[in-house]
Amino acid sequence: MRYELYRDREQDPALREMTEAALRLLSRNARGFYLFVEGGRIDHGHHDSKAQLALTETVSFDDAIDSAGQLTSDKDTLTLVTADHSHVFTFGGYPLRGSSVFGLAPELASDDKAYTSLLYGNGPGFSLSGGSRSPVNDSQSMNPEYRQQAAVPVSSETHGGEDVAVFARGPQAHLVHGVQEQSFVAHVMAFAACLEPYTDCGLASPASAARPGRVAGPSLALLAAALLLPLLGAL
């Protein structure tokens, strides 16, 4: 897939459109379904230290989540949104309200040079000019191909190690709260759908009315979306 900024609108479906097509197809199954949606190009953008590409992919991912919410019901569909890791990506510099996140911090750094409000702890954006940090201006920082500066030079920016959030909507969503081991998420999904090892979960069907021929236990749709980016705290 091309990055969203470079997608051919006539040839390449958006993540939202692919999610909608998958849901319409899978929803025909009266026994429920499991759909995994991944905004994987977010991760690629961050590894390349190109924040504008990564964050535009995040918006595309958010659009897919919104469409999924419109095509499903929280009465019979458990939706989970999470990340499998973060990135060493920061927002800083006290940018003014209304300014672009891709722009410059309002004050110069201690080396009397401008810096962007988005930065990386490491990555290919590390750059020196004449033995000191390379300068940057608004024109450069607003270019989608601009690599935000990094503190440590590596060929590919690395993942971070902090906890990531999990957001949930639908049946048994109340189980998702607090700090948990990552394996807990799989158990929530299995319990909500009465799958092994929770086939005797004892849950009533989340559907408003039983349909003829429905199997015992809840007929539950599971929609899991993986968000590969430093957590922005947005569903």
TORVEX-874643 format. One record per residue (C-alpha): x, y, z; residue number from 1; residue in one letter. Coordinates in steps of 0.2 Angstrom, whole numbers, plus 5000, padded with zeros to 4 digits. Example, Ala and Ser with C-alpha at 12.3 -4.5 7.8 and 13.67 -1.06 7.14 Angstrom:
! TORVEX-874643
5062_4978_5039_1_A
5068_4995_5036_2_S
//
This chain:
! TORVEX-874643
5000_5000_5000_1_M
5006_5018_4996_2_R
5005_5031_5010_3_Y
4989_5039_5011_4_E
4996_5056_5005_5_L
5002_5047_4989_6_Y
4987_5035_4987_7_R
4980_5035_4969_8_D
4961_5038_4973_9_R
4956_5030_4957_10_E
4965_5014_4959_11_Q
4970_5011_4978_12_D
4956_5009_4991_13_P
4958_5018_5007_14_A
4960_5008_5023_15_L
4942_5014_5027_16_R
4935_5007_5011_17_E
4944_4990_5014_18_M
4937_4990_5031_19_T
4920_4993_5025_20_E
4921_4980_5012_21_A
4927_4967_5024_22_A
4913_4971_5037_23_L
4899_4970_5024_24_R
4906_4953_5018_25_L
4909_4946_5036_26_L
4892_4952_5043_27_S
4883_4940_5032_28_R
4889_4926_5044_29_N
4875_4923_5057_30_A
4887_4915_5068_31_R
4898_4931_5070_32_G
4915_4935_5064_33_F
4933_4941_5068_34_Y
4941_4955_5059_35_L
4958_4962_5062_36_F
4962_4979_5054_37_V
4980_4986_5055_38_E
4986_5004_5051_39_G
5003_4997_5047_40_G
5010_5011_5037_41_R
5010_5022_5053_42_I
5024_5011_5059_43_D
5033_5013_5043_44_H
5032_5032_5043_45_G
5039_5033_5061_46_H
5053_5021_5057_47_H
5058_5033_5043_48_D
5056_5048_5055_49_S
5044_5056_5043_50_K
5031_5061_5055_51_A
5019_5069_5043_52_Q
5017_5053_5033_53_L
5015_5043_5050_54_A
5002_5055_5057_55_L
4992_5056_5040_56_T
4991_5037_5041_57_E
4984_5039_5059_58_T
4970_5050_5052_59_V
4967_5036_5039_60_S
4966_5023_5053_61_F
4954_5034_5063_62_D
4943_5035_5048_63_D
4943_5016_5047_64_A
4938_5015_5065_65_I
4924_5028_5063_66_D
4917_5018_5048_67_S
4918_5002_5058_68_A
4908_5010_5071_69_G
4894_5015_5059_70_Q
4893_4998_5051_71_L
4892_4988_5068_72_T
4882_4989_5084_73_S
4889_4990_5101_74_D
4875_4978_5106_75_K
4883_4963_5097_76_D
4901_4969_5092_77_T
4916_4970_5103_78_L
4928_4983_5096_79_T
4946_4984_5102_80_L
4958_4997_5097_81_V
4976_4996_5103_82_T
4994_4996_5099_83_A
5007_4983_5100_84_D
5021_4995_5104_85_H
5025_5014_5104_86_S
5039_5024_5096_87_H
5052_5036_5103_88_V
5042_5050_5096_89_F
5038_5066_5106_90_T
5028_5082_5106_91_F
5037_5097_5114_92_G
5042_5115_5113_93_G
5026_5123_5119_94_Y
5019_5127_5101_95_P
5005_5140_5101_96_L
4987_5135_5100_97_R
4982_5134_5082_98_G
4999_5131_5075_99_S
5003_5116_5064_100_S
5010_5101_5073_101_V
5023_5099_5059_102_F
5029_5117_5062_103_G
5043_5125_5073_104_L
5043_5128_5091_105_A
5040_5147_5095_106_P
5057_5149_5104_107_E
5074_5145_5098_108_L
5084_5131_5106_109_A
5100_5134_5117_110_S
5111_5133_5101_111_D
5101_5148_5094_112_D
5093_5137_5080_113_K
5075_5133_5077_114_A
5068_5116_5080_115_Y
5052_5107_5076_116_T
5038_5103_5089_117_S
5039_5084_5084_118_L
5056_5075_5087_119_L
5062_5058_5089_120_Y
5074_5050_5102_121_G
5083_5041_5088_122_N
5082_5039_5070_123_G
5088_5043_5052_124_P
5084_5061_5056_125_G
5100_5064_5066_126_F
5110_5077_5056_127_S
5125_5088_5059_128_L
5131_5103_5049_129_S
5148_5110_5053_130_G
5149_5100_5069_131_G
5132_5106_5076_132_S
5114_5103_5074_133_R
5107_5106_5056_134_S
5096_5121_5055_135_P
5077_5119_5050_136_V
5064_5131_5043_137_N
5045_5131_5041_138_D
5047_5126_5023_139_S
5057_5111_5027_140_Q
5047_5105_5041_141_S
5030_5106_5032_142_M
5037_5095_5018_143_N
5029_5077_5020_144_P
5046_5070_5016_145_E
5055_5080_5030_146_Y
5063_5069_5043_147_R
5061_5076_5060_148_Q
5078_5078_5070_149_Q
5083_5064_5081_150_A
5095_5064_5096_151_A
5104_5047_5091_152_V
5109_5042_5073_153_P
5101_5025_5068_154_V
5096_5020_5051_155_S
5078_5016_5057_156_S
5070_5024_5072_157_E
5066_5011_5085_158_T
5050_5006_5095_159_H
5047_5013_5113_160_G
5045_5003_5128_161_G
5031_5012_5138_162_E
5014_5005_5141_163_D
5001_5007_5127_164_V
4982_5010_5129_165_A
4968_4998_5124_166_V
4951_5006_5120_167_F
4935_4995_5119_168_A
4917_4996_5115_169_R
4903_4983_5115_170_G
4899_4967_5125_171_P
4912_4965_5139_172_Q
4921_4981_5135_173_A
4920_4985_5154_174_H
4934_4971_5157_175_L
4946_4983_5148_176_V
4953_4995_5161_177_H
4968_4998_5171_178_G
4985_4991_5168_179_V
4985_4973_5161_180_Q
4997_4961_5153_181_E
4996_4961_5134_182_Q
4989_4943_5134_183_S
4974_4949_5144_184_F
4967_4957_5128_185_V
4966_4940_5120_186_A
4957_4933_5135_187_H
4944_4947_5135_188_V
4940_4943_5116_189_M
4939_4924_5119_190_A
4928_4927_5135_191_F
4916_4939_5126_192_A
4914_4926_5111_193_A
4913_4911_5123_194_C
4928_4903_5114_195_L
4941_4892_5121_196_E
4945_4891_5136_197_P
4929_4900_5140_198_Y
4916_4890_5130_199_T
4906_4889_5146_200_D
4906_4908_5149_201_C
4888_4908_5154_202_G
4885_4924_5144_203_L
4868_4927_5136_204_A
4868_4931_5118_205_S
4871_4950_5115_206_P
4859_4950_5101_207_A
4842_4958_5104_208_S
4832_4943_5098_209_A
4837_4925_5094_210_A
4837_4920_5076_211_R
4832_4903_5070_212_P
4847_4891_5069_213_G
4858_4901_5080_214_R
4871_4891_5089_215_V
4872_4891_5108_216_A
4881_4905_5116_217_G
4883_4923_5110_218_P
4885_4926_5091_219_S
4897_4940_5093_220_L
4907_4950_5080_221_A
4925_4954_5086_222_L
4933_4969_5078_223_L
4951_4971_5083_224_A
4961_4986_5076_225_A
4980_4987_5079_226_A
4987_5005_5080_227_L
5006_5005_5076_228_L
5012_5022_5082_229_L
5017_5031_5098_230_P
5001_5032_5108_231_L
4991_5048_5104_232_L
4977_5044_5116_233_G
4964_5044_5103_234_A
4952_5030_5098_235_L
//
